[in-house]
Every structure is written in C-alpha cells, then in structure tokens.
C-alpha cells in the first residue's frame, strides 16, 4: 500500500538505532589503542569508552570474533551482518556530500504560528499520473508514465478471502527509485499535460507527503532519524526525500497489504499495465500555500453487484522476485491514458491483524489513529481496512472489511494537534527563508536529524545540482516582475474563493488555459481536454475517448532511436508520446 515506504522507514531506522547503541556499548579489543573519549550511550552507562570506527570495525572478521562480553555487567551483542550493513548505509546517507553545520533547530525552540491550520476546503488537483508497471515491458531502460492515470477502483470481494503473503521486491517510491536525480520531474511532466500554464510563483512549499510526516514528528519531539535535501526555486521551498534505498525485499514474514490491494481493487480500463498512482494537490497550510505529492491506493464509489462479479474473476499480479535495473538518467515518456478522479473519492487501504482477548473473543485490530497524519496531509477521507486472521500455510484470511469516512475523525485529530501543526508552519517558513538566503546560483542545504528524538541540523550541501530541469523552471516560475506576481496572486485568491463556495472540489486548475463545467465541475486545461482528459466534478468518473483506439504499437521518434516498443500498446499517435527535455537548469 502507499504508506509502505513511510512505515518501513520508521521501523527500520528505529531498529538501526537499537543496534547502533549495542555496538557503541561494546569495547572492541582491536580499538583499545585508539584515543579515548567519554561516551554514554543513551545515558545507560557512566563509564569511559574508547571511540570506535563502527563502519570499519563491524566489517572486520577478526573484530567480530573478538567481541565477546559485557561492560561492567551490561551485556552486549554484535549486530548481524544485515543490521551492520544498515548501520553503515544510514551513516553514509547522513554524511554524503554534507559539509559544516549552519544551524541547529530544536523542537522546543519553535513557536507556534499565529494562524489556525485546518482542512477547511477541498484541495485542488494539479496533476496525476501512474508509472508503467516494471513487469509490463522488457525494455527497462525506458521509463513511461500514464497521464492522468488513475488509482484502481475499490471492488470488494465476498468474504472470507484467503490471501497469500506479500513477497518479492516492493517499492517505497517509484519517483525516487527511477528518477533519483530529478524525482519531481515526472510530476512536472504530468503538470505540463494537465495544467501547462500553472505558475508556482505563489507556491511556498513543494513536498512529498512523507516529508511533512517526518517534520511533524520532529516538532512533536518524537520520530527517528531522517534526511531531507532542501532547495529554493524562485520563492518556493522544495523538500527532497533521501533514503538508503527506495525498495525492500519481502520474505516469508511479509504482511498482506499489497495482496489486499491487488485482490480488492481493479484497474480502470487501459491501465492494466500501470502501477503506483501519484497525485499532486494544492491547499493552504495556515498562511502557506503548499503542493503535496502522494501515492493513492484506490478510489471509492459505492460498489455494485457488477463490481463484485467482475472482481471475483481477477488474477493478481505475480511476485517481483528479481529487482529490475533501470537507466536512472533515462527521461520518462508521457503516454496519455486514464481518468481524472476527484479528490474526495481517494481511499487509503490498510490491512490489520484481528486481535483476541484472553478468552478468545475478538477484540478489534489495527489502530486507525496511527494513520491520521498520513490521511490528513493527503486530504484522504476514505479509509478501508481489511482485518485478517493468520491461517495454516503462512496465508492470511480476510474476515471482514471496514470502510469509514474519516473526515470527522481527522477534524478531531486536527484540533488535538493544532499546536504541532502551527509549529510545522513556523519550521517550514524558517527553512524556506534560511535556504533562500544561501549563496546561489543553486540555493540548497541539507537537513539532517541524526539522533532519534534530537534536533535537526541545517548543513552545507557540498555537491549541489539542479533539482528541476531548466524547461520546468522557465515554464512554471515565469517571473515577470512584481505586477506579474500580483496578478498571479489575484488568480490564486479567486481559486481559493471558488473552493470556499464549493464549486471547485477536485478541480484541475490552469492559470490561463482552462475550461469550467457550468455545473460546477472540474476545470482542466483545454489542451488536455482535447487530448481526452476528463473529470466532471459530480463524484463520478468517465473514460476518455482515446485517439487511435485500435491500440497500435508506437514508439517515440526522439527517445527510442527508431526502436519499436512492442510491449507497449498505447493507442496514442506517435507525436503524442512526449519526453522530458534532457537539459537542466
């Protein structure tokens, strides 16, 4: 499910912290001759320890054999090779291309902003897209996205339903995995199709949802280690997620989240070879105007009998047992395919163990409250949870499914976390102002939290690179002086007023080229409407009339060097397959 990477990041880092403390508590014989310092891991031992090079020591076979005992009665243990490798990777992530510390920010020092932070209006959908499934084609050197794409439709099955466990390779974020040098490039490609005239001159922050969840945990004084790269483009702060890797291999102890999604959803027509639907939405965070990208699991409509009968026949995808290799610098192609789905239809899917009390009676299972920040930042009101029982053969049996509109719960969560949300506004404002003051031409810095529960450090980024292609900057940050910015601000204010009147729910906004449904429906680029995009704003979707319905194979004349991609049946004329410009700003 879409939160997999976010959950995995927290659990992995917490496990590394524990292992790291154990390593630092050991006196390693081959380090006894090094200079010593006083180290108190977590304040647990008030003794002098010798400093050690963890990365080199844990890779020394002799050291692994010599670490044997305890220190002053405190038992120690050496991490497994897998744990040691994670420690080394995390240490490398925190220090790669990082220079001196410029500023330290503690959560206690942040004052709440004087503005209320609420979900008082529906967000604006700027663009959406799906990645092509990595199993759908043989040529992994080429990347493809489907615009506008669509999340699969929630299509329930008859219960109970036995599911096999998740296995194989699973991806936390396809954007960062396939486009590590320009992870927001796919979003701007989709924006170019759906809102080509949209201007970011008055957007304060662009972030993935996971970035905001990490920062909220920090201002609450909790959470674990993480790193973000910070950029300012124009007047916009861009947060870039950094991980040791954006995939994981699930073994025999895998859960059932992905299987639950596969069995209980169905792709919209034309997107059978698509995966991972991403959406970029805009909404106010107090006084800040922010754009949030996130992965959507599904969309929800009241199911019909036809939905049930169709889904019974669906065969889920096979496990990905071999990690595919991509050309990480290869620029994505855009294929126009899919439906525009209104924001209020988006659903988050979860699976949870059924819990029993001492007498064997069912006692619920899964706490939806732990997902509230995820739902709130993604403006996702539908939560669908599948409750499963473990059964013989390492499979899980879905016993019941619960659907709930979470808006009232999220409003309560919002009130209870108002101080933290206001502190988040303060933090984002400080980060933007600080990075904006850095010397150019590339204004960037690194945010590091290298201690669980500790402060964040703003440090020098030693190896700077442009986070956006030049064509995106010139197109969407088209500064023409103060008058232009003021005109853009008036347009944005009008959009906000429209949202407040309820006439822009889930709409697509283009700054200059747009059409409005007279019934109060979606506003989409006229260019995109001509190409088949749709969204009628009445809570339902329709399939666009794609050009070339014969489904002939196509190839990009610029990107494929004359090769035909027979594994891709786009139904789109050759000149409709677009490619990101390779020039960077």
N, C-alpha and C positions, 0 to 999 in steps of 0.2 A: 504494500500500500504506500501512498505517497509520503507518509511520515516515517517510512522505514529508515531513511538516512538520518533523520533527526533523532530518532530513538537510538539508533546504533551508535551515533557519535557520542551521546551522553554515557551510555553503558560502557563503551569501550574505553573512553577516557577515564572514567571512574575506576575501572579495573586496572588501568595502567598506573593510576595514582597509587593504588594499594601495592602493586608490585614494586613500584619505584621506591616507596617507603621501606619495603622489606630489603631491597638492595642497599639502600643508603644506611640501613641499620647494621649491616654486616661489616666486620673487619676483615678485609681481604688481605691474605698473607703477602701476596705479591705487590701490595701497595704500602707496606709498612714503612718503607724507606722514603716515601713521599712526604712533602711538607704537610703539617697537620693544622687543622683548624677545629673550632668547636662547632659541632653540628648537633642539633636536637630535632630529629625527625618528628614532626607533629607534637613536639614538646614532651615526648614519651620517655626519653632517657636523658638525664642530666649528666652526661659524661662527655669526654673529649673523644672525637673520632678523627681518623685520618681521611683526608679527601681522596676520592677515587674518580677515575675516569670510567663512568658507567658503561659508555658505549664500547670502549675497548676491552674493559675487564670482562663483561658478560660474553664477549666473543672469544675469550681466551680459554682454551680447553683445560689448561693447567689450573687456571683460576677456578673454573667450575668444579674441579676435583678437590681443590684445597679449601673451598668454603664449606665449613662443616658444622659450626656450632652456634653458640649463643653469646651474647654480650651482656655480662653482668646479670645473667639469669633471664634475659629476654631472648626468646627463641627466634631464629632467623631461618629463612629458606631462600633458595635461589629460584628465580622465576624460570619457567620453562623457556625453551628456545623461542617459541611463538610469542610469549609475553615479552621476552627480552628484545625481540625484533620490533615489537610495537613500541616499546620504550625508546628504542633508538630512532625509529621513524618519527615519533612525536617530538622528540628532542630536535631532530633535524628540521621538522616543519617550523618550529618556533624560532629557529635561528637562521634559516636560509635567507640570504640577501637582506639581513636585518642589521642595522647599524646602531649607533648610540640612542639611548632613551632621551626623548624630547620632553615628555610629560608623563606624570603618573596620576591616574584618576581613581579615587576610591568611591565606592557606592555611597558611603556615609556623607561624603562631601557634596553630593549632588542635591540641589534644592529642587523641589517640585515646581514645574512651570505653573504660572498663574492662570492657565486656561484649562477648561474641562476637556477631557479626552473621551469621546463617546462614539459609538456606532449608531449614529442618528439618521443616516441616509444610506441608500444602496450605493455600492461602488460603481464606477464607470469601467467597463471592459474596454481596454485599449487594443488588445490583440490576443490571439490564442493560436496554438499550434501543437501538433504531435510530431514526435520523432518517428522515422520509419523503424520498424522492428528489426533488430540486428539479425534475426533469423530469416527475414523475408527476402534477403538478397545475398548473392555470393560475393559481390564486389564491395568489401567493407572500406575500400579506400575512398569511396564517395559517400557523403552524408546527405540525407534528404529529410526535409520536414514538410508536413502537410498543413496548409493554412486554409481556413481557420482551424481545421481539425475538429475534434470533439472528444469529450470523455465518453467512455462506454455508458450505455443505459443500464440503470439498475433493473434487473429482471429476476425476480425471486424464483426459487425452486420449491418443490414440495419437500417437506421435512418429515423425518430426519434425513440428512445427507452426509455420507461419509466422504471425507476429503483426504487425499494423500498429503504428507507434509511438504513444505517448501524445500526445494533442493536446487543445487546448481548456483550459478552466478546471479546475483541481484545487484541492481544499480541504485545508488542513493540519488544521483542527479545526472541525467544524460547530458545536460548542457555543459557541465564542468568536465565530465568524463570525455566527451567527444570534442569539445572546443575549449581546452584549458587556457588558451592564450586570449581568447575573446569570448568568455562564457555568456555575455549578454548579446552577442552577435545574432543568434537565432531569434531572439525576441525582437530585435530591430528589423530583421528581415521580414518577420510577420507583420510588424507595425507598418513597414513600407507598403505592404499589400492592403492592409485593412484601414490604416489611418496615415496615408503618406504625407499629409500636411501637418501632422500633430507636432506641436512645439513644446520642448521641455524647459523653456526659459523660466517658467514659474514653478517648476517641479523642484522641491527641496531635496528629496531623497529617492534613490532607486535601490531596492534591496530584495534579495530572496527572503521568503518568509522565515527560513531557518536563522538568518542573521538577526532578525528582530527578536526571535525567541531567545537566542543566546544573550543578547543585550538586556532583555527584560529580566532574565535570570540573574545577570550581573547586578543590575540596580536593586534587585531584591536581596542581594548578598548571598546568593546561592549559585548553584551551577558549577561547571567544571572548566577545564582548560579549553581554550579555542583561540583561533587566529582569524583576523579579517584584514584584507588589504583595502585601504581607503583611497579613493580618488575623488577629485573635484573637477568636473567638466562644466564650464560656464559657472553657474551658481548652484550646481546640483552635486550633492554627495552621493557617490556610488560605492556600495558595500559589496565586496567580493569574498565569497566563502573560500576558505582554504582547508583542505583535509589531506591526510597522508595518502588516501585513495578514495575514490568515489564508487567503489564496488566492494562486495564481500562475497565469500563463498559459503553457502549454507549447506551444512552437512545433515547428519541423521537427526540432530536435535533441533531442526528447523521448526518454525511455527507454521501457522496456516493462513497468514494474512494474504499472501499473494494468491494462494489457491482459492480462498474465499472470494477474492475479486474476480478471478477467472471464471469460476463456476456461476457466480451470481450476477454477472454483468454480461452485456452483449454489445459488440462494437456497432456503431452506426454504419449503414451501407457505404461501401467504398473505403472504409478504414480497417479492414480485416488485417492488413499488414502493418498497422500502426501500433505504437506503444506510447506510454507516458505523455499525457496531455498537460500542457503548461498554459497558464493564463497570466496576463499582466493586467492588474486592476489599479485604479487610482481612487484615493479617498483622502479626506483630511485626517491627520493625526494631531488633534488640537489645532495649533496655528500652522502646522507644517502640511505641505501638500506632498504626498508620498505615492510612489508607484511600487507595488509589491508583486513579485512573480512567485507563483507557487504551482505545485503539481496537484491536479484534481483527479480524484479516484473515479467518480461517476457522476451522472446527473439523474435526478429523481423526478419521475412522474408517477401518478397513481397507476399501478400495474393493471393490466387487463388479462383476461384469460388467454388471449393470443400470445402475450408476452411469456406466460408460463409455459405454454405448449412448445413455443419456439426454443426457449432456453433449455428445455429438457433434452433437446437433441444436440446441444452444443458440446464439442470436444475441446477441452482446454489445450493450450499450447504445451509443448514438451519442455523439459528442463533444459537450461543452458549449461551444459557440462564443460564446455570449452570456452574460455574467455576470448572473444574475438579481438582482433587487432585492427585499429583504425589509423588512418592518416590524420594525426591530430592537428595538422595545419591545413588539411583539406577543407575548403569552404563549403557550407551547405547549399544544396539546391532547394528551391521552393517549388512545391507542387500544390496547385490549388485544388483542395479537396476537403470536404467536411461540412459541418453545420455550425452556425453561431448559436451557442447555448447561453440562455440568460443566467445572470449571476445567482439569482435566488433559487435556481434549480440544482446548484452544485452540491454534491454529497461527499462526505468523508466516510470511508468504510474501515471498520475495525473488527478484529476477531479477539475473543476473550475466553479464558477458561471458565467453566462453570465451577463454582465453589460450593462445598458442602460443610455443614456444621458437624459437631461431634457425633450426632445421632444419624448422620447420613442424609439429612434433609438439605435440599438445595438452598443455597444462601447467596444467590446472586452471582456476580462475577464481572470483573472489569470495572474500573472507575472512570467514568466519562470526564470527571473533573480534571484529570491529568492531561486532557487534550484541549482544555478550554482556550489556552493561549494560541494553539495551532488553529482552532476554528475561528477565533476572534480576528487574528491577523489576516487570515484568508477570507474573511467575511463569508464563512461557510455555515449555513444554518441547519443543514440536514446531517444527522449522524445516524449511521446504520451499523449496528453491532451484531455479529454472529457469535452465538455462545456455543462452545463445543465441549464435548466430553472426550478424553483420551480413550481409545479402544485398542484392542489387540492388533498388533501389526504396525504400530507406530503411526496409525492414521487418526484422524480426528473426526468425530461425528457432530455435525451441526444440529443441535437440538432445537434451538429457537433463534429467531431473528427479531431484533427490536429496532424500529425506526422512530426517531424523535426529532421534532423541530426544536432546535436548541436556542432559539433567539432569546427567550425569556431567561434561560439559564445563563446565557452569555451576558445579558444585561446585568444580572445579579453579580456575575464574576467581575464585570467592568466596574461596578460600584465598589466592590470589595478590594479591587486592585487599582483604584484611581490614583493614589499617591505614587505607586510604582510606574504607572503609565505616564504620569506627568514628569517624573524623573527621567523616563526614557526620552521624552521630548527635549528636556534640558540637555541630556547627553548627546543626542543627535545634532542639536544646534551647536553645541560646543565642538563636536567632531568636525562638522562642516566648516565652521569658522576657523578652526585651527589648521585644517588641511589646506583651506583656501589661502591661508597666509604663507604657505610654504613656497619656496622659490620654484619658478617654472623652468622650462615650458610645461613639464609634466608635474602637476601638483598632486603628490601622493605621499602616503605614510603607511606604516604597519601598526595594527592594533593587536597586541599580544596579551593574553591572560594565561600566564604560565604557572599559576598556582590556584588550585581549587579553592574557591571562596575568597580569593585575593583580589587585589586591584587590577586594573588594566594599565598597560604601558603603551604610549604612543611613541613609536621608534622610527628612525630614519629608514626609508626604503632605499637600499643601495643600488639595486638593479631595476631601474624604472623602465616601464614600457607602456605604450598607449593601450588603454583598456577598451577603446572603441575604434572601429575603422573610421578613417577620415570622412568617408561618404556619409556616415551616420551623424557625425558632429555637424558637418556643414548643412545637412538637411533638417536636423531636428533641434539644433541650437543656433538658429539663424538670427544672430543678434544684429539689429539694425538701429541701435541706439535706444535711448530712454523711451521715445514715443512708441517704438515697436513693442517694447516690453509692457508698456501701459496698455496698449491695445490688446495684447495677448492676455493681460490680467483681466481686462473687462470681459473678454470671451470666456475665460475660466470662471469668473464670477457668475456670468449668465448661466453657465453649465451647472454650477452649484445651486443656483436658484431653481433651475429646472428640476434638479434632483429633489430639492426640498418639496416641490409641488407634486412629486410622484410621477412625473412624465418622462423620466429618463432611466427607469430601472433597467439595469443590464445593458444600457445602450453603448454603442461604439461611437466615439467622438472623434471627428476630424475637424481641424481648426478652420479650414476653408472649404474643402470639398466634401460635402456630406448631404444626406437626404433624410428627411424626417417623415416617419409614418404618421399620417394625420390622426390615427387612433392613439397616439402616444407611445409608439413602439420604438424600436431600435433606430439609432442614427448610425449609418455606416457610410464609408467612402463611396461616392458614386462610381468611382473606378472599380472598387471591389464588388459593388452590386452588379455591375455589368459582367463581371467575371464569375458571378454565381454565388457570392456570399449572401447570407440571409439571416434574419432574426426579426421576427415580427412583434416581439415585445409583449406577447399576450400569455407568456408562460409555456408556450409550446414551440416546437421546432419543426422545420421542414427541410427536406433535402434539396440542395441547389441543383439547378439544371446544368450539369457539367457539359462543357463542349466536348465533342468527339466521343459520344457515348459508346462508340464501337469498341473502345478500350484498346486502341492500337498501342504498341510499344513506342516509346520516344526516347530521345537522348538529347542532352544539351549540346548545342553546337560549340559553345565556348568551353565547357568544363570537361567533356568526355573525350575530346580529341578524336572524334569520329567513331568512337566505340558505341555500340548499341547496348542498352541496359535491358536485356530481355526479361530479367526478373522483375521489372517494374512495369506494370500496366497502368499508366496514369490516365489515359483518356483525355490528355491535355495536349494541345498542339505544341510543337517543339519550341516555338517562341514564347510560350507561357511558362516554361521551366526557367527559373531565374537563378542567378548565382551571386553570392556575396562578392563584392569587389575586393580584390586582394590588397589594395593599397590601404595603408593605415595612417592615422593622423598622429 
